[in-house]
Amino acid sequence: MKRELKAQIIEQLREKISGATNFYLTDTSSITVEDINKFRGLCYDKGVSMQVVKNTLLTKALEPLIADGNELYKDLLPSLKGPTSLMISDNPKAPAEIIKEFRGDKERPILKAAYIDSSIYIGDDQLEGLSKIKSKEELVGEIIGLLQSPAKNVISSLKSAGSTLSGLMKALEERAAS
């Protein structure tokens, strides 16, 4: 590979990583061509970009970002051994769900590391937890639901208390009339 082409690939990787709030590093080695095409299709369907990358080029793309002050990327460097695929998504749990869904009873792809919104997760044992991360939209929905819940309870209590009170008044009125 020519030096100019390498520099161009490094720059593209740097831009992708610096612009991503979530990305996963996986090992997809020993997966058949047919299966890797299915895996890519699954990624495409769920809005996840997947690309096989050379570890040396990815390391060179991360080095300037580390030098610029993002020390977390340094923790990813030990994971860059063996074949590596880069998965980038806006949804923090989508790549984890894809890996779990595709893997089923197979042993690959393996999660090497993940960068999720300024946090690093290392190792395949993190996959279960990452697949349960809630998206920003889900969290906002839950918070709104929690905020609405007390108001609904108060209104419900007032309505039931009002009907109970009116029922009691009506019974007392009927009792006094008889």
Secondary structure, DSSP 8 states (H G I E B T S, - for coil): --HHHHHHHHHHHHHHHHH-SEEEEEE-TT--HHHHHHHHHHHHHTT-EEEEE-HHHHHHHHHHHHHTT-GGGGGGGGG--SSEEEEE-SSTTHHHHHHHHHHTTS--SEEEEEEETTEEEESGGGHHHHTT---HHHHHHHHHHHHHHHHHHHHHHHHHHHHHHHHHHHHHHHHHH-
